[in-house]
Amino acid sequence: MRDLPAPPPGKIGWPWTEGTPPAPAGEWPRISVVTPSYNQGDYIEETIRSVLLQGYPDLEYWVMDGGSSDGTVDVLEKYAPFLAGWVSEKDRGQTHAINKGLERASGEVLAYLNSDDTLLPGALQQVGRAFQRPEVMITTALRKQIDADSRFIRNQLMGLPREAFLRYYCAINQETTFWRRAVLDKVGLFDETFNYTMDYDYWQRVMDAGFRFTLLPHYLGTIRLHDTSKGTTLDHVRDQELSRIYQRYGLAQNEDEARERLTQTIPGWRQKRDMAEWLAAKPISNDRAWLVVLLYRLLYTPVIGQMILRPFMAYARMRQRQIAGRAASARDN
C-alpha cells in the first residue's frame, strides 16, 4: 500500500488507507481482472485501488477505457506503474472493452469489474483458494450494494446458481464472478450485440457448454447504485435484451413468460427468493455469509424448506397488514 499513490484528501478506510494483508506463500493461480471504463472518473480510482490492494501474489490488471473526457485518464496515468496495461481510445462500447481486455489477459482465472464497482477486502484470495481445486471452473459469490458516496445500502444474494433457476432468472452477481481460462477457450468472448445483459447471455453459453457454477459463501464485491449507472438508466434496453436471450436459448418469449416457466419448474421460487433477499439484507459480517447461503440451501430442501418458509410468509403478511394499517391511518388524519 505504501507504494501506491496517496489517496485523495479525506478518503480513509478500504481501499484508501487500508489494504488486505499479503497472501501466505503457496501456489496461487494468476488472476486477470479487466475493467471496462468510460467517463466514470468519480469512481474509477476507488475501483482500481480495490483491485490493487488485494494482497494477491499473482495479479494482472487491465483497464480498457473508451476515450473518457472526465479526468479518468489522469487517474490511469497515476496508477499506470501498477497496471498490466491500459488504453484510452474510442471503442464499440462496454462489451467490446471487456473483450479487448480478455484478449490481452494471460491469467488462468479471469473476471471483469466495472469502473464504478469494487472488490471487497480479501476477495481475490478467496477466489484463488477456490481455483486451487481443479474441478472448480466458474465461481460466483454474494455482494453488497453501495451508493454514490460508497455508503453501505444492503447485502445481496439473489439466488443459488443452479441451472434450473439460472435459465430463467439471472441470480449471478457479476462483480463477484470468476472463471477459468478453459471456460473462455470453449465459450469464447462476450457477444458485442448486447450492451446491458452481455453477462447473462454469457452465463447461458457457459451452461450450454456444460460448466456449472460454484457458489462461494463470501461477500466479494460491491455494486454501486447511482444516478448515471446503467442499472438506473437503461431499463428499456435491459428488457429488450432479456427477451432476445430467452428467445435465443428457446426458453421463453420475454421476461414475464420466463418467470411463469420458472414457477412451473420451481414452485414457490418467488417466496424463496424474497426470503433469501431478506436474509441477505441483514447486516451480517463477511465471516457469517456462510450462514446466509446455508439457510438459502435449506429453503430448497422439500420438508425443511417449508418449515422455514411458513413462518417467514406469516411474518411478511403481518408486516403488510401493519403497513397498510399505517397508510390508512395517515389518510384518515
N, C-alpha and C positions, 0 to 999 in steps of 0.2 A: 504493500500500500504506500510505503514511503517513496517508491519510485514513480507513482502516478502523479499527474499534475494536481496541485492543491484544489480542493473543492471550492466552488463559489462561496462568497461570504454568507454566513448564516445557515449553510447546509451542514447538518450533523446527522449522525446515525448511519444506518445502512442506506445506500452504499457510498456514503460520503466520507465519514470518519471511522467507519467500521468495516472490517472485511472478514472473510471466512479463514480460519487457520489453515495452513497448508495441509494437504492430504498426506497421510502416512506413506512411507516408502512401499513400493509394490509395483505390480504390472497394471497400469491403467490404460484403457483404450483411448486413442486420440479422439477427442470430440471436436467437431467443426460446427460452429454456430454462424449463421448468416442473418444479418439484419438488413431488410429492405427499408429504404428511407426516402421520404420526400416531405420537406417543409415541416418537420417535427422538432424544430430547434429548441422548443421549450422543454422537451423531454429526453432527447437522444443522449445527452451526457449521462443522465441517470441510468438509461438503458445500458450504455457502454460500460459504465463502472460496475453495474450489477453482474456483468459477464466477467470482466477482468478481475474482479475481487473474489472470485470463487475459490481461490487457493487450489486450483486444479492443475496437476503437473503436466498435462499434455493437451493444451487448448489451442485451437486455431480459430481465429475470429475474423470474419469478413463483414464489411459494411458496404452495401451497394446502394448508393444514393442516386436519385433520378434527376439531379441538377437543381438542388434546393437553392432558394434565394433568401433564406431567413436566418442565416447565421449557422446553419448546420455544418457547412464546410469549415468554418473556423474551429468548431468542436472536433471535427475529424482530423484536421491538421494537428491539433493539440495532442490527440491520442494516437496519431499515426505510428509512433515507435512501438506501440504495444499491440498493434493490429497485424494480422497476417497480410492484410491489404485492404484498400478501399478505392472506390471510384465515385466521382460525381459527374454524371453525364445523362443526357436525355435517354430515357428508356421507354418501353411499351407498357409500363405500369408495374404494380407491386409484384404480380406473379412472375413477370419477366425478370425483375430484380432478384427474386428468390432463386430462380433458375440460374442466373448468372453466377450467383454465389456458390450454388451447389456444384456447378461445373468446375469451379476453382478449388473446391474443398478436397482435402486429402484424408480426412478423418475416417475412422471405422464406424463412428457414431455421428449422426447428422441431425440438425434441427435448424429452425429459423425462429427468430424472435423479433417481433415488430418494434419499431423505433419509439413507441410510446409505452411499451410494456417492460417488465423487468423480471429477472430471476431473483429468487429469494436466497438467503444465505445457505450455503451447503448444497444447493440444488445439483450442481454438476458432480459432486462426489457421490450423491445418492444414485445418480444416473450411471456413473462409471462403475459403481459396485454392481448394479443390476446387470450391466452388459458384460461383466466378468463371467456370467453364466451363459454358455454358448447357445442354450435353447431360447434365450430372450432375443426377439427380433425387433419389436417396437413397443415402447412404453409410453404411458401417459400417467397423469397424477392429478392432484387437487390444486386449486388455485385460489387466490384472494383477489377481490375487486378493490381497486383504489380509485380516488378521484383525481382531479387535475392537480391538486396540491400534494399528492401521494398519501392522503389520509385514508386509513382503512375504512372500507364500506362493509364488506361481509366476506366470509369464507364461502366457497362454492364447490359442490360436487353435483354434476348434472345427471349422472347415472353410471352404471357399470358398463365397461367397454365390451359387452358381449355382442356377437354378430347379430343375433335375433333382434336386439334393441337398436344397435347402431345403424342397421339398414334403413330404419325409418325415422331415427331421431339422432342428431349429432350430439352425443354426450361427451365428445372429446374436447378437453381444454388444450387448444393448440400450443399455448405458451409453455406447456409442461410436457410436450410430446417429442420423443427422440426415436430415431430408427437406425437400423444397421445399414451399412453400405450395400449389403446383399439385397435389401429391400429396394433401394434406388436402382441397382443394376437390373432387377427384374421388372419393376413397375415403371421406371423412367422418371422424367421430370414432371413438374406440375403443368396442368393444362392452362395455357395462357388465354384461352377464351373465357375463363372465369376470372372475375375481378373481385368477388366478395367471398364466394364459397369454394375457392380453389382447394382449401384444405379438406372439406367434406368430400369433394369429388376424389381427392387423393386417397382418403381413408376407404372409400368404396373400392377403389382399384387395389388397395393393399389387401382388403378382404378377398376380392376376386382372385388374387394371386396366391391365396392360401395362408397368409400370415395372420396371426392372432395377437391382439393387444395384451400387454401385461400392465395391470394397474399397480402403481407404486403408492403405498399408503402414506404419502407425504405431501405437504404443500410446497410446490417447487417454483411457482411463478405467480405473477400478478397480471391482470388485465386492467388497463386504465380506462375509466369512463369519463369522457369529457365532450364538450360541445362539438368539436370538429373530428372526433373519431368516426371511423366508418360504421361502427355499430350503432351510432346515433343519427347518421345522416343518409344511409343508403338502404333503408328497409325495402324499398321497391325493387332494388337490384337483387337483394337477398332473395326475395320471394320468387322472382323470375328465375334466378339461377337454381334455387332449390327444385323448382318444377322441372327444369332441364335434367338435373341429377336423377330425380326419381324416375323420369321417363327413360333416361339413358340406360339405367340398370333394370328396367322392367319392373319397378317397384310400385309406382302409382303415377297419377297424372299431375298431382300437386301436393302441397303440404297437408291440406285437410284430409285428402284420401290416404296419405301415408299414415297419419295419426289414427284413422279408422282401422287400417290394416294392422297397425301396431296393437291396438286394443284387442283385435281378434287373436293376435299371436301371444300377447302377454296381458291377460285380463288384469285390470287394476293398476296398470303401469303409471297412470297419472297420479294416483294416490301415493304410490311408492316413490315416484319422483318428487312429489311435493313434500313427503316426509323426509326424504334424503336432503332436499334443499333446506328444510327447516333444521335438520340435524347439523348440516354443514355450516349453516349461517351462524350457529352459536360460536362465540369467540374461544374456540378450542385451540390450544397452543399446538405448534407443529409436532411435538412429540406425542400428541394424543390423536393425530389424524387417523392412525390405525383403527381407533375406536369407531370413528365415523364410517370407515369402509366396512368394518366388521358388522355393524348394525345394518348397513345397507345390504350386505350379502345375506344376512339373516332374513331380511324382508322378502327375498326371493326363494326362501325355503317354504314349502306348502303350509305346514302347520304352524311353525314358529312365526312366519311372516304374518299370518292372520292374527296371531296373538299380539304381535307388536302393533299392527296396523289398526286394529279395532279401537283401542283406547285413544290413539292419535286422531282418528277420524271423529270420535266423540268430542275430543278436546277442540278440534277445528270447528265443528258445528257449534259448540258452545261459544267460541270466540266470535263466530259470525253473528250469532244472536246478540251477543254483547255489543258488537259494533253497530249492528242495525238498531238496537235499542238506544244507543247514544245518539245516533243520527236522527232518530225520530224525536228524541227529547230536545235536540238542538233546533229542529224545525218548529216544534211547538213553542219554544221560547223565543 
